[in-house]
Amino acid sequence: MKFNPQSQLFKAITEISQFIILNFCYLLCCLPIITIGVATSSLFEVCLHYADDERGYLIKDFFMALKNNLKKGTAAFLLFLAPIFLLAYSGIFWISHHAWLTTLIGILVLFLSLYLVISMLYSFALIGRFKTNLLQTIKNALLLPATEPLRSFFLLLLPITFTCLVLLFPPLKFTLVLFGFSFCAYCSSFLFLTIFKRHA
């Protein structure tokens, strides 16, 4: 059987392999925890390029993006992390009182925490896509969920759905480690591109 490196099958296997390696690189870069922001913004950067047909080299470009996004990605992560945790803790605290008013307050606070989670995802994608200062990036990230509520909902729904599937079917944990994060980032990139083009 003649081996053809230009065949569609070979190209598909090569692309899948690159996304698997990219997923492992991303997980390794997230291990120090504080680097989650720069790792995620870099993951979005290469996936956004790939989704927009600006192919390049996934692994090489990912590590180049790590260097370029180090300060902004880390700063954005830390700026969002504290209020997200404080609001989430406050929401659970209010709900635990089991009164209708405190439950309502708790739900509203949790909703605000969720809004900031979506904004944080936007900030990572914005850092990976545009060369703007951190203040403008945070401002845009906070505004986009309000201006694009439906698409923002789907951005959040994608990782939640994948997580629920993994929890319901434990064998799928293997797929999460294998290519789960890079696959979610790639799928999200199409939504991000649509949103960014609408506000360009």
N, C-alpha and C positions, 0 to 999 in steps of 0.2 A: 504494500500500500504506500503510495507516494505521499509524503508529508508536505503540506502547503502552508507556509507561515502567513500567507495572505488570505487564507480562507476565513469565512465568517465564524466558523467554529473556533479556530485558533484565536481570533480577535476577541471573541466572547470569553473564552477561558482566561486570556490575558487580562481583560478588564476585571473579571470577577476576582482573579488573584490579586490584582492591585488594590481592590477595595477591601479584601481580607487583610492584606498587609497594612493598609491605611488604618483599618479598625484597630489592629494590634498596636500600631504606633500611637494612635490617639489614646488608647487605654493606658499605655505606659506613661505617656506625657501627663495624664490626669492623676497619676499616683500621688504626687506631692500635695494634692487637693488645691493648693493655692494657684496651681497652674491650669486649673480647669478652664478658666476664662480664655487664656491665650491659646490653649489646645483646641477649644471649641470654635473660636473665631478663625483659627487656621484651618480647621476641618471644613467650616463653612466656605472659606475662601476658595479652596481647591474644588469643592463640590459645586459651588456657584459657577466657577469657570467651566467645569466639566458639563454642567447642565446647560450652559449657554454656548456650547460647542467651541469653547476656547480650550481645547484639549490639554496639551502640555503633559507633564509628568507628575502624577498624583503624589508619589512619595517624596520625590525631590522638592516639589513645590510646597508640600506640607511643611517640611523642615525649614525652608526659606521663609515661609509665612510665620513660623514660630518666632524667628528672629525679628521679623519686621513688626509683629503684633504684640511683642512681649509686654511693653509698658501699657499700652492702651487696653489690651485684653485683660491683663491682670487688674488694672485699675477699675475697669467696668465691672468685673466680677465682684470685687470687694465692695464697690459702691452699692451694688444691688443686693449682695448677700445678707448684710446686716439687717436692713429693713424687711426683707422677705422673711427671715427667721423671726424677727420681733413681731411682725404682724401675724404670722402663722401661730406663734406661741400665744399671742393675745387672743386670737380667734378661738383657739381650743380652750383657753381659760374661760372665756365668756360663755361658750357653749356648755361647758361642764357644770354650770350653775343650774341648768335644767329649768329655767324660767323662759317664757316666750320672748320677753324683751331682751334678755341677755343672749338668748339663742339667735335672735334676729341680728343683734349687734355683732355676735361672733361670726355669723354667715357673711355679713357685709365686710368685716375685717379680713376674713379668709379670701373673699372675692378680690379685695384690694391686693392681698398677697399674691394671688394668682395672676392678677394684672401685671404686677411687677416681674413675675417669672416670665411672662410673655415678652415684656419690655426688655428683659435681660437677653432673651434669645434674639430679639431684634438688634440689640446693641452688638452682639457677637457677629451677626450677619453683616451689619453695617460696617463694622471694623474690617471685616474680610473683603468687603466690596468697594468701599469708598475711602478716600484719603482725606478725612475731615478731622478737626480737632476733637478731643474727648468730650468737651462740653456740648458741642453741636451734635455729636453722636448720641449722647445720653438724652438730649432734648428730643431728637427725632425718634429715638427708641420709645420714649414715654408717650409720644403723640400717635405713633402708628397704630397701636392696638385700638385706639378710639376711632381713628379714621377708617380702619379696615377690620371691623369686628368679626365679620364672617370668615375671612381668610385667616385672621389671627386665631379664631376658634379651631380651624382645621390644622393650623401649625401646632397647636397644643394637643389636638386630638391624636395626631400621628404617633408621637412617643408614648402617650397614655395607652393607646390601643395596643401598641407593641409590648408595653410593660404588662398590661393585663393578660395578654396571650401567654407571656412567659410565666406569669404567676399561676394561670389556670392550667397550663401544660408545661410542667417543669422540664421535660426534655428539650424544650425550645431555648433553655438557658444557653445551650451550646451555640445556637445561632446568634444570640446576643453577643457572645464573646467573639464569634467568628466574623460577623459582618454587620451586626445590629445597629451600631452607632453610625457607621459610615453610610449604611443604607438609608437610615432615617434622615441623615443630613442631606443626602443626595435627593431624596424625595421632597424634603422641605425646600430645597434650593429652587425648585420650579415655582413654588408658591412665593418665595422671596423675590424671585426675578419678576414675577407678575406684579407684585406689590410695588417694587422699586421703579418699574417702568411706568406705572400709573402716577407716581409722584416725582418723576424725573423733571 
